[in-house]
Amino acid sequence: GCDEEALRVVSQSPPWKPGRQRGNAVRTRIVIPLVFKLG
C-alpha cells in the first residue's frame, strides 16, 4: 500500500547529511512531502 511505497521512495534517496551545531552532529527533524495520486 501507500505506507510501503513511501518507505521504498525514502529508502532510495541519497545518503543524508546530519544536522550540525558547533561542529557536532545533532538530531534534526525533517518533513518529506509525498503526494499519491490514486485512481
N, C-alpha and C positions, 0 to 999 in steps of 0.2 A: 503494500500500500504506500501511501504518501510518506509515512514515517521512514520506511526502508529506503525510499528514493532520496529523501532529504539526507539521511546518513550517508548514502552512497556518494552523492554530489559533494558533500562537505569533506568526506574522507579522500576524495580525489583532488582536492585543492592543493596548491603548492605548500611546502612547509611554512609554518607561521613563525614569525619572529616574536619573542616575548616582549611585553612592555618593559620599559626600563625607567628606573627612578634613581638618580645619583649613581648611575653606572651599574646598578643591580637589577637583575630580572625580578619583576613583580607580577602578581596576578592582575589580569585585566579582564574586563567583560566586554564582549563584542556582540553585535546583533547582525545576523546574516539574513536579509530578507529573501525568502523563497516564494515564488509565485507558481501555483499549479493551475493549469487550465484543464478542467475536467469536462468530459462530454464529447 
